[in-house]
């Protein structure tokens, strides 16, 4: 299950760097925030796609963790 967490985190970082044009640190910050309950509060400048991705990652993480 740790591998899945790393994959989701990497996907968020890649999305932030490639689509949102953020730096590495910012992408890691928002990826971790999206995987935690802190992801509920997002800055106003994040596009709708990023919010949707956050919700998908959060849902997948909750499903994965609930199956443990």
PyMOL Python script that loads the backbone (N, CA, C, O; Angstrom):
from pymol import cmd

cmd.read_pdbstr("""\
ATOM      1  N   UNK A   1       0.811  -1.201   0.000  1.00  0.00           N
ATOM      2  CA  UNK A   1       0.000   0.000   0.000  1.00  0.00           C
ATOM      3  C   UNK A   1       0.852   1.263   0.000  1.00  0.00           C
ATOM      4  O   UNK A   1       0.429   2.308  -0.495  1.00  0.00           O
ATOM      5  N   UNK A   2       2.065   1.160   0.562  1.00  0.00           N
ATOM      6  CA  UNK A   2       2.959   2.310   0.543  1.00  0.00           C
ATOM      7  C   UNK A   2       3.314   2.696  -0.887  1.00  0.00           C
ATOM      8  O   UNK A   2       3.455   3.875  -1.210  1.00  0.00           O
ATOM      9  N   UNK A   3       3.455   1.688  -1.734  1.00  0.00           N
ATOM     10  CA  UNK A   3       3.780   1.945  -3.139  1.00  0.00           C
ATOM     11  C   UNK A   3       2.683   2.761  -3.809  1.00  0.00           C
ATOM     12  O   UNK A   3       2.967   3.672  -4.587  1.00  0.00           O
ATOM     13  N   UNK A   4       1.435   2.435  -3.508  1.00  0.00           N
ATOM     14  CA  UNK A   4       0.308   3.175  -4.080  1.00  0.00           C
ATOM     15  C   UNK A   4       0.341   4.630  -3.626  1.00  0.00           C
ATOM     16  O   UNK A   4       0.071   5.530  -4.421  1.00  0.00           O
ATOM     17  N   UNK A   5       0.663   4.864  -2.384  1.00  0.00           N
ATOM     18  CA  UNK A   5       0.759   6.227  -1.872  1.00  0.00           C
ATOM     19  C   UNK A   5       1.844   7.005  -2.613  1.00  0.00           C
ATOM     20  O   UNK A   5       1.645   8.164  -2.978  1.00  0.00           O
ATOM     21  N   UNK A   6       2.973   6.375  -2.831  1.00  0.00           N
ATOM     22  CA  UNK A   6       4.075   7.028  -3.546  1.00  0.00           C
ATOM     23  C   UNK A   6       3.668   7.322  -4.990  1.00  0.00           C
ATOM     24  O   UNK A   6       4.000   8.382  -5.522  1.00  0.00           O
ATOM     25  N   UNK A   7       2.960   6.403  -5.620  1.00  0.00           N
ATOM     26  CA  UNK A   7       2.508   6.614  -7.002  1.00  0.00           C
ATOM     27  C   UNK A   7       1.543   7.788  -7.079  1.00  0.00           C
ATOM     28  O   UNK A   7       1.658   8.621  -7.977  1.00  0.00           O
ATOM     29  N   UNK A   8       0.590   7.868  -6.150  1.00  0.00           N
ATOM     30  CA  UNK A   8      -0.365   8.978  -6.138  1.00  0.00           C
ATOM     31  C   UNK A   8       0.347  10.295  -5.884  1.00  0.00           C
ATOM     32  O   UNK A   8       0.025  11.309  -6.504  1.00  0.00           O
ATOM     33  N   UNK A   9       1.319  10.285  -4.971  1.00  0.00           N
ATOM     34  CA  UNK A   9       2.076  11.496  -4.679  1.00  0.00           C
ATOM     35  C   UNK A   9       2.872  11.935  -5.906  1.00  0.00           C
ATOM     36  O   UNK A   9       2.897  13.119  -6.239  1.00  0.00           O
ATOM     37  N   UNK A  10       3.517  10.992  -6.573  1.00  0.00           N
ATOM     38  CA  UNK A  10       4.287  11.304  -7.782  1.00  0.00           C
ATOM     39  C   UNK A  10       3.378  11.847  -8.890  1.00  0.00           C
ATOM     40  O   UNK A  10       3.758  12.773  -9.608  1.00  0.00           O
ATOM     41  N   UNK A  11       2.196  11.278  -9.026  1.00  0.00           N
ATOM     42  CA  UNK A  11       1.252  11.764 -10.042  1.00  0.00           C
ATOM     43  C   UNK A  11       0.859  13.214  -9.760  1.00  0.00           C
ATOM     44  O   UNK A  11       0.779  14.030 -10.678  1.00  0.00           O
ATOM     45  N   UNK A  12       0.617  13.526  -8.501  1.00  0.00           N
ATOM     46  CA  UNK A  12       0.280  14.899  -8.135  1.00  0.00           C
ATOM     47  C   UNK A  12       1.426  15.868  -8.396  1.00  0.00           C
ATOM     48  O   UNK A  12       1.209  16.985  -8.866  1.00  0.00           O
ATOM     49  N   UNK A  13       2.642  15.438  -8.090  1.00  0.00           N
ATOM     50  CA  UNK A  13       3.814  16.282  -8.330  1.00  0.00           C
ATOM     51  C   UNK A  13       4.004  16.520  -9.824  1.00  0.00           C
ATOM     52  O   UNK A  13       4.245  17.650 -10.251  1.00  0.00           O
ATOM     53  N   UNK A  14       3.896  15.467 -10.609  1.00  0.00           N
ATOM     54  CA  UNK A  14       4.030  15.617 -12.062  1.00  0.00           C
ATOM     55  C   UNK A  14       2.949  16.529 -12.633  1.00  0.00           C
ATOM     56  O   UNK A  14       3.221  17.367 -13.492  1.00  0.00           O
ATOM     57  N   UNK A  15       1.728  16.358 -12.152  1.00  0.00           N
ATOM     58  CA  UNK A  15       0.638  17.216 -12.615  1.00  0.00           C
ATOM     59  C   UNK A  15       0.938  18.679 -12.287  1.00  0.00           C
ATOM     60  O   UNK A  15       0.790  19.554 -13.140  1.00  0.00           O
ATOM     61  N   UNK A  16       1.354  18.938 -11.060  1.00  0.00           N
ATOM     62  CA  UNK A  16       1.650  20.304 -10.656  1.00  0.00           C
ATOM     63  C   UNK A  16       2.759  20.927 -11.481  1.00  0.00           C
ATOM     64  O   UNK A  16       2.687  22.099 -11.850  1.00  0.00           O
ATOM     65  N   UNK A  17       3.792  20.132 -11.771  1.00  0.00           N
ATOM     66  CA  UNK A  17       4.922  20.669 -12.517  1.00  0.00           C
ATOM     67  C   UNK A  17       4.620  20.835 -14.004  1.00  0.00           C
ATOM     68  O   UNK A  17       5.040  21.819 -14.613  1.00  0.00           O
ATOM     69  N   UNK A  18       3.897  19.886 -14.594  1.00  0.00           N
ATOM     70  CA  UNK A  18       3.656  19.918 -16.038  1.00  0.00           C
ATOM     71  C   UNK A  18       2.443  20.749 -16.434  1.00  0.00           C
ATOM     72  O   UNK A  18       2.500  21.502 -17.406  1.00  0.00           O
ATOM     73  N   UNK A  19       1.360  20.622 -15.703  1.00  0.00           N
ATOM     74  CA  UNK A  19       0.117  21.303 -16.083  1.00  0.00           C
ATOM     75  C   UNK A  19       0.025  22.692 -15.453  1.00  0.00           C
ATOM     76  O   UNK A  19      -0.299  23.670 -16.127  1.00  0.00           O
ATOM     77  N   UNK A  20       0.312  22.767 -14.152  1.00  0.00           N
ATOM     78  CA  UNK A  20       0.177  24.041 -13.448  1.00  0.00           C
ATOM     79  C   UNK A  20       1.435  24.904 -13.534  1.00  0.00           C
ATOM     80  O   UNK A  20       1.410  26.080 -13.170  1.00  0.00           O
ATOM     81  N   UNK A  21       2.537  24.318 -14.017  1.00  0.00           N
ATOM     82  CA  UNK A  21       3.812  25.030 -14.154  1.00  0.00           C
ATOM     83  C   UNK A  21       4.345  25.525 -12.808  1.00  0.00           C
ATOM     84  O   UNK A  21       4.882  26.628 -12.711  1.00  0.00           O
ATOM     85  N   UNK A  22       4.189  24.695 -11.772  1.00  0.00           N
ATOM     86  CA  UNK A  22       4.719  24.988 -10.443  1.00  0.00           C
ATOM     87  C   UNK A  22       6.117  24.413 -10.339  1.00  0.00           C
ATOM     88  O   UNK A  22       6.513  23.560 -11.133  1.00  0.00           O
ATOM     89  N   UNK A  23       6.864  24.891  -9.347  1.00  0.00           N
ATOM     90  CA  UNK A  23       8.164  24.324  -9.051  1.00  0.00           C
ATOM     91  C   UNK A  23       8.006  23.010  -8.292  1.00  0.00           C
ATOM     92  O   UNK A  23       6.896  22.622  -7.926  1.00  0.00           O
ATOM     93  N   UNK A  24       9.119  22.336  -8.061  1.00  0.00           N
ATOM     94  CA  UNK A  24       9.098  21.042  -7.394  1.00  0.00           C
ATOM     95  C   UNK A  24       8.541  21.141  -5.975  1.00  0.00           C
ATOM     96  O   UNK A  24       7.696  20.337  -5.580  1.00  0.00           O
ATOM     97  N   UNK A  25       9.011  22.123  -5.211  1.00  0.00           N
ATOM     98  CA  UNK A  25       8.588  22.251  -3.812  1.00  0.00           C
ATOM     99  C   UNK A  25       7.093  22.544  -3.721  1.00  0.00           C
ATOM    100  O   UNK A  25       6.392  21.951  -2.902  1.00  0.00           O
ATOM    101  N   UNK A  26       6.604  23.457  -4.561  1.00  0.00           N
ATOM    102  CA  UNK A  26       5.177  23.788  -4.563  1.00  0.00           C
ATOM    103  C   UNK A  26       4.346  22.578  -4.958  1.00  0.00           C
ATOM    104  O   UNK A  26       3.297  22.326  -4.366  1.00  0.00           O
ATOM    105  N   UNK A  27       4.801  21.837  -5.937  1.00  0.00           N
ATOM    106  CA  UNK A  27       4.067  20.642  -6.374  1.00  0.00           C
ATOM    107  C   UNK A  27       4.012  19.590  -5.269  1.00  0.00           C
ATOM    108  O   UNK A  27       2.969  18.976  -5.043  1.00  0.00           O
ATOM    109  N   UNK A  28       5.122  19.385  -4.589  1.00  0.00           N
ATOM    110  CA  UNK A  28       5.128  18.424  -3.471  1.00  0.00           C
ATOM    111  C   UNK A  28       4.192  18.900  -2.372  1.00  0.00           C
ATOM    112  O   UNK A  28       3.427  18.109  -1.820  1.00  0.00           O
ATOM    113  N   UNK A  29       4.248  20.186  -2.053  1.00  0.00           N
ATOM    114  CA  UNK A  29       3.385  20.737  -0.998  1.00  0.00           C
ATOM    115  C   UNK A  29       1.909  20.490  -1.302  1.00  0.00           C
ATOM    116  O   UNK A  29       1.173  19.993  -0.450  1.00  0.00           O
ATOM    117  N   UNK A  30       1.481  20.834  -2.504  1.00  0.00           N
ATOM    118  CA  UNK A  30       0.068  20.671  -2.831  1.00  0.00           C
ATOM    119  C   UNK A  30      -0.317  19.204  -3.005  1.00  0.00           C
ATOM    120  O   UNK A  30      -1.465  18.842  -2.748  1.00  0.00           O
ATOM    121  N   UNK A  31       0.604  18.362  -3.431  1.00  0.00           N
ATOM    122  CA  UNK A  31       0.309  16.927  -3.524  1.00  0.00           C
ATOM    123  C   UNK A  31       0.087  16.332  -2.150  1.00  0.00           C
ATOM    124  O   UNK A  31      -0.851  15.563  -1.945  1.00  0.00           O
ATOM    125  N   UNK A  32       0.946  16.684  -1.208  1.00  0.00           N
ATOM    126  CA  UNK A  32       0.783  16.186   0.164  1.00  0.00           C
ATOM    127  C   UNK A  32      -0.497  16.742   0.770  1.00  0.00           C
ATOM    128  O   UNK A  32      -1.227  16.022   1.451  1.00  0.00           O
ATOM    129  N   UNK A  33      -0.773  18.020   0.525  1.00  0.00           N
ATOM    130  CA  UNK A  33      -2.000  18.627   1.047  1.00  0.00           C
ATOM    131  C   UNK A  33      -3.239  17.951   0.465  1.00  0.00           C
ATOM    132  O   UNK A  33      -4.239  17.776   1.161  1.00  0.00           O
ATOM    133  N   UNK A  34      -3.172  17.573  -0.804  1.00  0.00           N
ATOM    134  CA  UNK A  34      -4.313  16.913  -1.435  1.00  0.00           C
ATOM    135  C   UNK A  34      -4.521  15.514  -0.885  1.00  0.00           C
ATOM    136  O   UNK A  34      -5.646  15.014  -0.884  1.00  0.00           O
ATOM    137  N   UNK A  35      -3.466  14.877  -0.421  1.00  0.00           N
ATOM    138  CA  UNK A  35      -3.574  13.531   0.139  1.00  0.00           C
ATOM    139  C   UNK A  35      -3.950  13.544   1.617  1.00  0.00           C
ATOM    140  O   UNK A  35      -4.205  12.492   2.204  1.00  0.00           O
ATOM    141  N   UNK A  36      -3.984  14.708   2.208  1.00  0.00           N
ATOM    142  CA  UNK A  36      -4.357  14.811   3.616  1.00  0.00           C
ATOM    143  C   UNK A  36      -5.652  15.610   3.735  1.00  0.00           C
ATOM    144  O   UNK A  36      -6.184  16.098   2.738  1.00  0.00           O
ATOM    145  N   UNK A  37      -6.143  15.737   4.937  1.00  0.00           N
ATOM    146  CA  UNK A  37      -7.371  16.523   5.122  1.00  0.00           C
ATOM    147  C   UNK A  37      -7.122  17.993   4.868  1.00  0.00           C
ATOM    148  O   UNK A  37      -8.072  18.740   4.634  1.00  0.00           O
ATOM    149  N   UNK A  38      -5.865  18.435   4.906  1.00  0.00           N
ATOM    150  CA  UNK A  38      -5.535  19.817   4.591  1.00  0.00           C
ATOM    151  C   UNK A  38      -5.836  20.167   3.149  1.00  0.00           C
ATOM    152  O   UNK A  38      -5.889  21.348   2.806  1.00  0.00           O
ATOM    153  N   UNK A  39      -6.036  19.179   2.297  1.00  0.00           N
ATOM    154  CA  UNK A  39      -6.372  19.417   0.909  1.00  0.00           C
ATOM    155  C   UNK A  39      -7.756  20.002   0.712  1.00  0.00           C
ATOM    156  O   UNK A  39      -8.113  20.401  -0.397  1.00  0.00           O
ATOM    157  N   UNK A  40      -8.540  20.057   1.783  1.00  0.00           N
ATOM    158  CA  UNK A  40      -9.875  20.639   1.690  1.00  0.00           C
ATOM    159  C   UNK A  40      -9.810  22.148   1.457  1.00  0.00           C
ATOM    160  O   UNK A  40     -10.740  22.724   0.894  1.00  0.00           O
ATOM    161  N   UNK A  41      -8.723  22.794   1.883  1.00  0.00           N
ATOM    162  CA  UNK A  41      -8.570  24.236   1.714  1.00  0.00           C
ATOM    163  C   UNK A  41      -7.558  24.462   0.604  1.00  0.00           C
ATOM    164  O   UNK A  41      -6.370  24.183   0.765  1.00  0.00           O
ATOM    165  N   UNK A  42      -8.037  24.967  -0.516  1.00  0.00           N
ATOM    166  CA  UNK A  42      -7.149  25.187  -1.652  1.00  0.00           C
ATOM    167  C   UNK A  42      -7.100  26.669  -1.991  1.00  0.00           C
ATOM    168  O   UNK A  42      -8.084  27.376  -1.774  1.00  0.00           O
ATOM    169  N   UNK A  43      -6.001  27.147  -2.508  1.00  0.00           N
ATOM    170  CA  UNK A  43      -5.918  28.551  -2.918  1.00  0.00           C
ATOM    171  C   UNK A  43      -6.889  28.841  -4.055  1.00  0.00           C
ATOM    172  O   UNK A  43      -7.259  27.938  -4.805  1.00  0.00           O
ATOM    173  N   UNK A  44      -7.288  30.058  -4.179  1.00  0.00           N
ATOM    174  CA  UNK A  44      -8.293  30.420  -5.188  1.00  0.00           C
ATOM    175  C   UNK A  44      -7.762  30.350  -6.608  1.00  0.00           C
ATOM    176  O   UNK A  44      -8.557  30.312  -7.546  1.00  0.00           O
ATOM    177  N   UNK A  45      -6.444  30.331  -6.804  1.00  0.00           N
ATOM    178  CA  UNK A  45      -5.914  30.361  -8.165  1.00  0.00           C
ATOM    179  C   UNK A  45      -5.753  28.987  -8.788  1.00  0.00           C
ATOM    180  O   UNK A  45      -5.341  28.873  -9.943  1.00  0.00           O
ATOM    181  N   UNK A  46      -6.073  27.942  -8.034  1.00  0.00           N
ATOM    182  CA  UNK A  46      -5.948  26.600  -8.599  1.00  0.00           C
ATOM    183  C   UNK A  46      -7.122  26.356  -9.542  1.00  0.00           C
ATOM    184  O   UNK A  46      -8.272  26.650  -9.215  1.00  0.00           O
ATOM    185  N   UNK A  47      -6.818  25.829 -10.685  1.00  0.00           N
ATOM    186  CA  UNK A  47      -7.855  25.570 -11.685  1.00  0.00           C
ATOM    187  C   UNK A  47      -8.766  24.426 -11.256  1.00  0.00           C
ATOM    188  O   UNK A  47      -8.428  23.641 -10.369  1.00  0.00           O
ATOM    189  N   UNK A  48      -9.896  24.348 -11.883  1.00  0.00           N
ATOM    190  CA  UNK A  48     -10.882  23.312 -11.583  1.00  0.00           C
ATOM    191  C   UNK A  48     -10.292  21.917 -11.751  1.00  0.00           C
ATOM    192  O   UNK A  48     -10.613  21.021 -10.971  1.00  0.00           O
ATOM    193  N   UNK A  49      -9.453  21.718 -12.733  1.00  0.00           N
ATOM    194  CA  UNK A  49      -8.864  20.403 -12.974  1.00  0.00           C
ATOM    195  C   UNK A  49      -8.055  19.930 -11.781  1.00  0.00           C
ATOM    196  O   UNK A  49      -8.075  18.748 -11.440  1.00  0.00           O
ATOM    197  N   UNK A  50      -7.352  20.843 -11.152  1.00  0.00           N
ATOM    198  CA  UNK A  50      -6.535  20.483  -9.999  1.00  0.00           C
ATOM    199  C   UNK A  50      -7.430  20.079  -8.834  1.00  0.00           C
ATOM    200  O   UNK A  50      -7.111  19.142  -8.102  1.00  0.00           O
ATOM    201  N   UNK A  51      -8.532  20.767  -8.659  1.00  0.00           N
ATOM    202  CA  UNK A  51      -9.468  20.442  -7.588  1.00  0.00           C
ATOM    203  C   UNK A  51     -10.089  19.071  -7.838  1.00  0.00           C
ATOM    204  O   UNK A  51     -10.246  18.279  -6.909  1.00  0.00           O
ATOM    205  N   UNK A  52     -10.437  18.797  -9.071  1.00  0.00           N
ATOM    206  CA  UNK A  52     -11.002  17.490  -9.417  1.00  0.00           C
ATOM    207  C   UNK A  52      -9.969  16.398  -9.168  1.00  0.00           C
ATOM    208  O   UNK A  52     -10.305  15.348  -8.621  1.00  0.00           O
ATOM    209  N   UNK A  53      -8.727  16.627  -9.558  1.00  0.00           N
ATOM    210  CA  UNK A  53      -7.672  15.640  -9.317  1.00  0.00           C
ATOM    211  C   UNK A  53      -7.486  15.405  -7.823  1.00  0.00           C
ATOM    212  O   UNK A  53      -7.308  14.266  -7.390  1.00  0.00           O
ATOM    213  N   UNK A  54      -7.526  16.475  -7.035  1.00  0.00           N
ATOM    214  CA  UNK A  54      -7.416  16.347  -5.582  1.00  0.00           C
ATOM    215  C   UNK A  54      -8.514  15.444  -5.035  1.00  0.00           C
ATOM    216  O   UNK A  54      -8.254  14.576  -4.202  1.00  0.00           O
ATOM    217  N   UNK A  55      -9.732  15.650  -5.503  1.00  0.00           N
ATOM    218  CA  UNK A  55     -10.851  14.843  -5.016  1.00  0.00           C
ATOM    219  C   UNK A  55     -10.718  13.382  -5.433  1.00  0.00           C
ATOM    220  O   UNK A  55     -11.047  12.483  -4.659  1.00  0.00           O
ATOM    221  N   UNK A  56     -10.242  13.144  -6.640  1.00  0.00           N
ATOM    222  CA  UNK A  56     -10.038  11.773  -7.095  1.00  0.00           C
ATOM    223  C   UNK A  56      -8.967  11.091  -6.263  1.00  0.00           C
ATOM    224  O   UNK A  56      -9.133   9.943  -5.849  1.00  0.00           O
ATOM    225  N   UNK A  57      -7.865  11.795  -6.016  1.00  0.00           N
ATOM    226  CA  UNK A  57      -6.788  11.225  -5.207  1.00  0.00           C
ATOM    227  C   UNK A  57      -7.265  10.964  -3.788  1.00  0.00           C
ATOM    228  O   UNK A  57      -6.956   9.922  -3.209  1.00  0.00           O
ATOM    229  N   UNK A  58      -8.009  11.892  -3.230  1.00  0.00           N
ATOM    230  CA  UNK A  58      -8.521  11.718  -1.869  1.00  0.00           C
ATOM    231  C   UNK A  58      -9.460  10.523  -1.794  1.00  0.00           C
ATOM    232  O   UNK A  58      -9.377   9.725  -0.860  1.00  0.00           O
ATOM    233  N   UNK A  59     -10.347  10.397  -2.763  1.00  0.00           N
ATOM    234  CA  UNK A  59     -11.280   9.275  -2.780  1.00  0.00           C
ATOM    235  C   UNK A  59     -10.535   7.944  -2.913  1.00  0.00           C
ATOM    236  O   UNK A  59     -10.825   6.988  -2.195  1.00  0.00           O
ATOM    237  N   UNK A  60      -9.580   7.894  -3.831  1.00  0.00           N
ATOM    238  CA  UNK A  60      -8.818   6.656  -4.030  1.00  0.00           C
ATOM    239  C   UNK A  60      -8.030   6.298  -2.790  1.00  0.00           C
ATOM    240  O   UNK A  60      -7.930   5.123  -2.437  1.00  0.00           O
ATOM    241  N   UNK A  61      -7.473   7.286  -2.128  1.00  0.00           N
ATOM    242  CA  UNK A  61      -6.722   7.030  -0.900  1.00  0.00           C
ATOM    243  C   UNK A  61      -7.631   6.515   0.201  1.00  0.00           C
ATOM    244  O   UNK A  61      -7.272   5.577   0.912  1.00  0.00           O
ATOM    245  N   UNK A  62      -8.809   7.119   0.353  1.00  0.00           N
ATOM    246  CA  UNK A  62      -9.745   6.668   1.379  1.00  0.00           C
ATOM    247  C   UNK A  62     -10.212   5.250   1.111  1.00  0.00           C
ATOM    248  O   UNK A  62     -10.329   4.449   2.038  1.00  0.00           O
ATOM    249  N   UNK A  63     -10.481   4.931  -0.148  1.00  0.00           N
ATOM    250  CA  UNK A  63     -10.904   3.564  -0.494  1.00  0.00           C
ATOM    251  C   UNK A  63      -9.792   2.587  -0.202  1.00  0.00           C
ATOM    252  O   UNK A  63     -10.030   1.512   0.350  1.00  0.00           O
ATOM    253  N   UNK A  64      -8.570   2.953  -0.571  1.00  0.00           N
ATOM    254  CA  UNK A  64      -7.423   2.073  -0.336  1.00  0.00           C
ATOM    255  C   UNK A  64      -7.192   1.855   1.151  1.00  0.00           C
ATOM    256  O   UNK A  64      -6.976   0.725   1.591  1.00  0.00           O
ATOM    257  N   UNK A  65      -7.236   2.924   1.920  1.00  0.00           N
ATOM    258  CA  UNK A  65      -6.985   2.800   3.352  1.00  0.00           C
ATOM    259  C   UNK A  65      -8.107   2.068   4.076  1.00  0.00           C
ATOM    260  O   UNK A  65      -7.860   1.370   5.060  1.00  0.00           O
ATOM    261  N   UNK A  66      -9.336   2.221   3.597  1.00  0.00           N
ATOM    262  CA  UNK A  66     -10.445   1.532   4.254  1.00  0.00           C
ATOM    263  C   UNK A  66     -10.424   0.028   3.986  1.00  0.00           C
ATOM    264  O   UNK A  66     -11.033  -0.751   4.719  1.00  0.00           O
ATOM    265  N   UNK A  67      -9.720  -0.368   2.933  1.00  0.00           N
ATOM    266  CA  UNK A  67      -9.658  -1.814   2.630  1.00  0.00           C
ATOM    267  C   UNK A  67      -8.557  -2.517   3.411  1.00  0.00           C
ATOM    268  O   UNK A  67      -8.430  -3.739   3.330  1.00  0.00           O
ATOM    269  N   UNK A  68      -7.767  -1.776   4.160  1.00  0.00           N
ATOM    270  CA  UNK A  68      -6.678  -2.388   4.935  1.00  0.00           C
ATOM    271  C   UNK A  68      -7.202  -3.170   6.122  1.00  0.00           C
ATOM    272  O   UNK A  68      -6.417  -3.746   6.876  1.00  0.00           O
TER     273      UNK A  68
END
""", "prot")
cmd.dss("prot")
cmd.show_as("cartoon", "prot")
cmd.util.cbc("prot")
cmd.orient("prot")
